[in-house]
Amino acid sequence: MKGRDGRADGAREPTVPASNAGRRPTMEDVAARVGVSRALVSVVFRGAPGASARTRERVLAAAEEIGYRPDLAARTLASSRSRVLGVMLTLHNTFHADLVEAMYAEAEEVGYDLVLSAHAPTRHSEKAVGALLGHRCDALVLLGPETGAHFLADLVERVPVVSVGRRFPGTRVDTVTTAEGPAVRQALNHLRDLGHRDIAHLDGGGGAGSDERRRSYRDWMRRVGLADHVRVLPGDHTEASGAEAAHRLLAGGRVPTALFAGNDRSAIGFLDAITRAGVRVPEDISLVGYDDIPLAGLAHIQLTTVRQDSAGLAREAVRLAIERLEKPSPAPRSSVLEPELVVRGTTAAPRAGGND
C-alpha cells in the first residue's frame, strides 16, 4: 500500500548521506532528500518551467530543512545574468527603507534578488554604486541619487539604471517619481481651505524632489495672490534641519500660521522643537509633511502629510529595470505616480488674527 505522499507504506524519507555531514549542503543533497533529479531541483531554483507546484513546494521545503542556499556567485559565472538588482539607498532615510522592503517582494515575484549599497555622509554615492557594479548586478535602482548627471550618463552605458525620486533630463536613465506639482498643490490647497495665508516652506536642500517642491510652492503662492508671504527656510530633509528651522523662526519673532515641510523627517524635527518651545500645533501653527513614513501616523505625532505610494514606486522601479534588460531601448522611460494627502492632527484653522 502507498501512503498519502505516494510512497509505499514503511518507505523511509530520502536523507542526506551521513558522509555529507559537516559540509555545506548541495543541490544534489536536496535532490536526494526529495527523491528527484538534480536537474529538476535546478529548474525549481532557476524559476524555470518544468516542475509542478507540489514539486516546487517539496524542493524548497527540503532546501530549508537541510540549510541549502543557491550559490549565487557560481550561478553568475555560469550565466550572462546574475538575476540580481543593485539598490543604492541613503542611510537613516526611513522612506528608503519602506521602498527597499517593497522592492524585495516585487523582485522575488519575478525571480530576482537585491543587493544593497548605502550612500552616507562618509560614503559618496559613486563609491556605493561602484560596490554594486562589483557584484555584477544586472541593473541598478538608485533611490534619490545625489550623483551628477554626467556620472549617470556614463553609468547607463554600462548597466541599466532606474532613478527613484529624481529625474535626470538629457540622460538615458529611467525614472520613477511622484507627481510633485500636484502633491504640493494638495498640501497647500488644504492649508488655504482651512484659512491660512501666511504659509512658509521648509526646504529639502539637495534632497530628491526638493527643487520641484520648492518651485511648486513658489508658483502656487504667487498664483493665489500670496507672493508677499513666500518664505523658504533652508533645510536638508533631516530631523536636525527641521529643529534648526524652528529655532530660527522663534529667534526671528515671526512664526507663520502654517508650514509645509519638504519631507516627514524634517517636519517631525520641526514639530519636536517648536512644541518644546511652547508653541502649540496645530493651534498656533499648522504643519504638513511629505512621504507618510510610519512615524507620521503615531498617536503622539499624527502628522498631516502627502503620501507617496512606496509599494507603487517599488513596483515600477523593478518593472522598468527588468523591461530595460529584456527590451533594450535608446529612449529613457518614465513612470509618474499620483500622491495622496493624508489629513491628521497637525493642521487646523489659523488662530484669530494669525494671518495679519
C-alpha positions as CSV (number, residue, x, y, z in Angstrom):
1,M,0.0,0.0,0.0
2,K,1.0,3.6,-0.5
3,G,0.8,6.5,1.8
4,R,-0.5,10.0,1.1
5,D,2.8,11.1,-0.4
6,G,2.8,8.3,-3.0
7,R,5.5,6.2,-1.3
8,A,5.0,2.7,-0.2
9,D,4.0,2.3,3.5
10,G,7.1,1.9,5.6
11,A,9.3,3.5,3.0
12,R,11.8,5.9,4.6
13,E,12.2,9.5,3.6
14,P,15.4,10.0,1.5
15,T,18.1,11.7,3.6
16,V,21.4,13.2,3.0
17,P,24.2,10.6,3.3
18,A,26.0,10.6,6.7
19,S,29.3,11.1,4.9
20,N,28.0,14.6,3.9
21,A,27.7,15.7,7.5
22,G,29.7,18.8,8.4
23,R,29.9,20.2,4.8
24,R,27.9,22.8,3.0
25,P,24.6,21.2,1.6
26,T,24.5,21.0,-2.2
27,M,21.8,20.8,-4.8
28,E,22.5,17.0,-5.0
29,D,21.6,16.8,-1.3
30,V,18.3,18.5,-1.9
31,A,17.6,16.1,-4.8
32,A,18.4,13.1,-2.7
33,R,16.2,14.3,0.1
34,V,13.2,14.8,-2.1
35,G,13.9,11.8,-4.4
36,V,14.1,13.7,-7.6
37,S,16.8,14.5,-10.1
38,R,19.4,17.3,-9.6
39,A,18.1,18.8,-12.9
40,L,14.6,19.1,-11.5
41,V,16.0,20.9,-8.4
42,S,17.9,23.2,-10.7
43,V,14.7,24.0,-12.6
44,V,13.0,25.0,-9.3
45,F,15.8,27.3,-8.1
46,R,16.0,28.9,-11.5
47,G,12.3,29.6,-11.6
48,A,12.1,27.9,-14.9
49,P,9.1,25.9,-16.2
50,G,9.0,22.1,-15.9
51,A,8.2,21.4,-12.2
52,S,4.8,21.1,-10.7
53,A,3.7,23.3,-7.9
54,R,3.8,20.4,-5.5
55,T,7.4,19.5,-6.5
56,R,8.5,23.1,-6.1
57,E,7.0,23.2,-2.6
58,R,8.8,20.0,-1.6
59,V,12.1,21.1,-3.1
60,L,12.0,24.4,-1.3
61,A,10.9,22.8,1.9
62,A,13.8,20.3,1.7
63,A,16.3,23.0,1.0
64,E,15.1,24.9,4.1
65,E,15.4,21.8,6.2
66,I,19.0,21.0,5.3
67,G,20.1,24.6,5.1
68,Y,20.8,24.7,1.3
69,R,21.3,28.1,-0.3
70,P,21.9,28.6,-4.0
71,D,25.5,29.6,-4.9
72,L,24.8,33.0,-6.5
73,A,28.4,33.5,-7.4
74,A,28.6,30.2,-9.3
75,R,25.3,31.0,-11.0
76,T,26.6,34.3,-12.1
77,L,29.7,32.8,-13.6
78,A,27.7,30.2,-15.4
79,S,25.2,32.7,-16.9
80,S,25.3,36.1,-18.5
81,R,22.7,37.2,-16.0
82,S,23.1,37.4,-12.2
83,R,19.3,37.9,-11.7
84,V,20.3,40.5,-9.0
85,L,19.2,44.1,-8.9
86,G,21.6,46.5,-7.2
87,V,19.9,49.1,-5.0
88,M,21.6,52.3,-3.6
89,L,19.8,53.9,-0.7
90,T,20.6,56.6,1.9
91,L,21.3,55.6,5.5
92,H,18.8,56.8,8.1
93,N,16.2,57.5,5.4
94,T,13.0,55.9,6.6
95,F,11.3,56.3,3.3
96,H,14.1,54.5,1.5
97,A,13.7,51.6,4.0
98,D,10.0,51.4,3.0
99,L,10.9,51.3,-0.7
100,V,13.5,48.6,-0.2
101,E,11.1,46.4,1.8
102,A,8.6,46.7,-1.0
103,M,11.2,46.1,-3.7
104,Y,12.3,42.8,-2.1
105,A,8.7,41.4,-2.6
106,E,8.5,42.8,-6.2
107,A,11.9,41.4,-7.2
108,E,11.2,38.0,-5.7
109,E,8.0,37.7,-7.8
110,V,10.0,37.8,-11.0
111,G,12.9,35.7,-9.8
112,Y,15.3,38.4,-8.8
113,D,17.2,39.2,-5.6
114,L,18.5,42.5,-4.3
115,V,22.0,43.7,-3.3
116,L,22.1,46.9,-1.2
117,S,24.7,49.6,-1.0
118,A,24.4,52.7,1.1
119,H,25.2,56.3,0.5
120,A,26.1,58.3,3.6
121,P,27.9,61.5,4.6
122,T,31.1,59.4,4.9
123,R,30.5,57.4,1.8
124,H,29.9,59.0,-1.6
125,S,27.3,57.8,-4.0
126,E,29.9,57.0,-6.6
127,K,31.5,54.5,-4.1
128,A,28.2,53.0,-3.3
129,V,27.5,52.5,-7.0
130,G,30.9,51.0,-7.5
131,A,30.2,48.4,-4.9
132,L,27.1,47.4,-6.7
133,L,28.9,47.1,-10.0
134,G,31.4,44.8,-8.2
135,H,28.6,42.4,-7.5
136,R,27.8,42.1,-11.3
137,C,24.2,43.4,-10.8
138,D,22.1,43.1,-13.9
139,A,20.6,46.6,-13.3
140,L,20.8,49.4,-10.7
141,V,17.9,51.1,-8.9
142,L,19.1,54.3,-7.3
143,L,16.9,55.8,-4.5
144,G,17.1,59.6,-4.6
145,P,20.6,59.7,-6.1
146,E,22.7,62.7,-5.4
147,T,25.2,61.9,-8.2
148,G,25.8,64.3,-11.1
149,A,24.1,63.8,-14.4
150,H,27.4,63.2,-16.2
151,F,28.2,60.3,-13.8
152,L,24.9,58.7,-14.5
153,A,25.1,59.3,-18.3
154,D,28.4,57.3,-18.2
155,L,27.0,54.7,-15.9
156,V,23.9,53.9,-18.0
157,E,26.2,53.0,-20.9
158,R,27.5,50.1,-18.7
159,V,24.3,48.9,-17.0
160,P,20.6,49.8,-17.0
161,V,19.8,52.4,-14.3
162,V,16.5,53.4,-12.7
163,S,16.3,56.6,-10.6
164,V,13.6,56.8,-8.0
165,G,12.5,60.2,-6.8
166,R,14.9,62.3,-9.0
167,R,14.9,63.0,-12.8
168,F,17.9,63.4,-15.0
169,P,16.9,65.1,-18.2
170,G,19.2,64.5,-21.1
171,T,20.3,61.1,-20.0
172,R,19.0,57.6,-20.7
173,V,18.3,57.0,-17.0
174,D,14.8,55.6,-16.5
175,T,12.9,57.4,-13.7
176,V,10.1,56.7,-11.2
177,T,8.7,59.7,-9.4
178,T,5.6,61.0,-7.6
179,A,3.8,63.9,-9.3
180,E,5.5,66.6,-7.3
181,G,3.4,69.6,-8.6
182,P,0.0,68.0,-7.7
183,A,1.4,66.8,-4.4
184,V,2.4,70.3,-3.3
185,R,-0.8,71.8,-4.5
186,Q,-2.8,69.2,-2.5
187,A,-0.9,70.3,0.7
188,L,-1.2,74.0,0.1
189,N,-4.9,73.9,-1.1
190,H,-5.7,72.1,2.2
191,L,-4.0,74.8,4.2
192,R,-5.7,77.6,2.2
193,D,-9.1,75.9,2.7
194,L,-8.5,76.0,6.4
195,G,-8.0,79.7,6.1
196,H,-4.2,80.0,6.1
197,R,-2.4,82.7,4.1
198,D,1.0,83.0,5.9
199,I,2.4,79.7,4.8
200,A,6.2,79.0,4.8
201,H,8.1,76.2,3.2
202,L,10.9,74.2,4.9
203,D,13.2,73.3,2.0
204,G,14.9,70.0,1.4
205,G,18.2,71.4,0.1
206,G,19.7,68.9,-2.4
207,G,17.3,66.1,-1.4
208,A,15.3,64.2,-4.0
209,G,12.3,66.2,-5.2
210,S,13.3,69.3,-3.4
211,D,13.7,71.5,-6.5
212,E,10.3,70.7,-7.8
213,R,8.6,71.1,-4.3
214,R,10.3,74.4,-3.8
215,R,9.3,75.7,-7.3
216,S,5.8,74.4,-6.9
217,Y,5.4,76.2,-3.6
218,R,6.6,79.5,-5.0
219,D,4.4,79.1,-8.1
220,W,1.3,78.3,-6.1
221,M,1.8,81.2,-3.6
222,R,2.1,83.6,-6.5
223,R,-0.8,82.2,-8.4
224,V,-3.2,82.6,-5.4
225,G,-2.1,86.1,-4.6
226,L,0.2,85.3,-1.6
227,A,3.5,86.3,-3.1
228,D,4.2,88.7,-0.2
229,H,4.1,85.6,2.2
230,V,6.6,83.5,0.3
231,R,9.2,82.3,2.7
232,V,11.6,79.4,2.1
233,L,13.5,78.2,5.1
234,P,16.8,76.3,4.4
235,G,16.8,72.6,5.3
236,D,18.1,69.2,4.2
237,H,15.5,66.5,4.8
238,T,16.7,65.6,8.3
239,E,15.2,66.0,11.7
240,A,18.1,68.3,12.7
241,S,17.3,70.7,9.9
242,G,13.6,70.8,11.0
243,A,14.6,71.6,14.6
244,E,17.0,74.3,13.3
245,A,14.2,75.9,11.2
246,A,12.0,76.0,14.3
247,H,14.7,77.7,16.4
248,R,15.4,80.2,13.5
249,L,11.7,81.2,13.3
250,L,11.4,81.6,17.1
251,A,14.6,83.8,17.1
252,G,13.2,85.9,14.3
253,G,10.0,86.6,16.1
254,R,7.7,85.9,13.2
255,V,6.2,82.5,13.2
256,P,3.9,81.7,10.2
257,T,0.4,80.2,10.8
258,A,1.4,77.2,8.7
259,L,4.5,75.3,7.4
260,F,4.8,72.9,4.5
261,A,7.9,70.8,5.1
262,G,9.9,69.1,2.3
263,N,9.6,65.7,4.0
264,D,8.3,64.0,7.1
265,R,11.7,63.7,8.8
266,S,12.2,67.5,8.8
267,A,8.6,68.0,9.7
268,I,8.9,65.8,12.8
269,G,12.1,67.6,13.8
270,F,10.3,70.9,13.5
271,L,7.4,69.6,15.5
272,D,9.5,68.4,18.3
273,A,11.5,71.7,18.6
274,I,8.5,74.0,18.2
275,T,6.4,72.2,20.8
276,R,9.3,72.1,23.3
277,A,9.4,75.9,23.0
278,G,5.7,76.2,24.0
279,V,4.2,76.7,20.5
280,R,1.1,74.6,20.0
281,V,0.5,72.5,16.9
282,P,-2.0,73.0,15.3
283,E,-3.4,75.8,17.5
284,D,-0.6,78.2,16.9
285,I,0.9,76.7,13.7
286,S,-0.3,74.0,11.3
287,L,2.2,71.6,9.9
288,V,2.2,69.4,6.7
289,G,4.9,66.9,5.8
290,Y,5.7,64.8,2.8
291,D,6.2,61.0,2.3
292,D,3.9,59.5,5.0
293,I,6.6,57.5,6.8
294,P,5.4,55.1,9.6
295,L,6.3,57.6,12.3
296,A,3.9,60.2,10.8
297,G,0.9,58.2,11.9
298,L,1.9,57.5,15.5
299,A,-0.6,58.8,18.0
300,H,1.7,61.4,19.6
301,I,2.7,62.8,16.2
302,Q,-0.4,62.5,13.9
303,L,1.3,64.4,11.1
304,T,-0.8,65.6,8.1
305,T,1.3,64.7,5.1
306,V,1.5,63.9,1.4
307,R,1.6,60.1,1.0
308,Q,4.0,58.7,-1.6
309,D,3.0,55.3,-2.8
310,S,6.1,53.3,-1.7
311,A,4.7,50.0,-2.9
312,G,3.8,51.5,-6.3
313,L,7.2,53.2,-6.6
314,A,8.9,49.9,-5.8
315,R,6.8,48.0,-8.3
316,E,7.5,50.5,-11.1
317,A,11.3,50.6,-10.3
318,V,11.6,46.8,-10.6
319,R,9.4,46.7,-13.7
320,L,11.4,49.4,-15.5
321,A,14.7,47.7,-14.6
322,I,13.6,44.3,-15.9
323,E,12.0,45.8,-19.0
324,R,15.2,47.6,-19.8
325,L,17.1,44.2,-19.6
326,E,14.6,42.3,-21.7
327,K,13.7,45.0,-24.2
328,P,16.6,47.5,-24.6
329,S,15.5,50.9,-25.9
330,P,17.5,54.0,-26.6
331,A,14.8,56.2,-25.2
332,P,14.5,56.8,-21.4
333,R,11.3,55.6,-19.8
334,S,9.4,57.4,-17.0
335,S,6.7,56.4,-14.6
336,V,4.9,59.1,-12.5
337,L,2.6,58.1,-9.6
338,E,-0.2,60.1,-8.1
339,P,0.1,61.4,-4.5
340,E,-2.5,61.4,-1.8
341,L,-3.0,63.9,1.0
342,V,-3.5,62.3,4.4
343,V,-5.1,64.7,6.9
344,R,-4.3,64.1,10.5
345,G,-4.0,66.2,13.7
346,T,-1.3,68.8,12.8
347,T,-3.5,71.0,10.7
348,A,-6.4,73.2,11.7
349,A,-7.8,76.7,11.1
350,P,-5.3,79.6,12.0
351,R,-5.7,81.4,15.3
352,A,-7.7,84.6,15.1
353,G,-5.6,87.4,13.6
354,G,-2.7,85.0,12.8
355,N,-2.6,85.8,9.1
356,D,-2.2,89.6,9.7
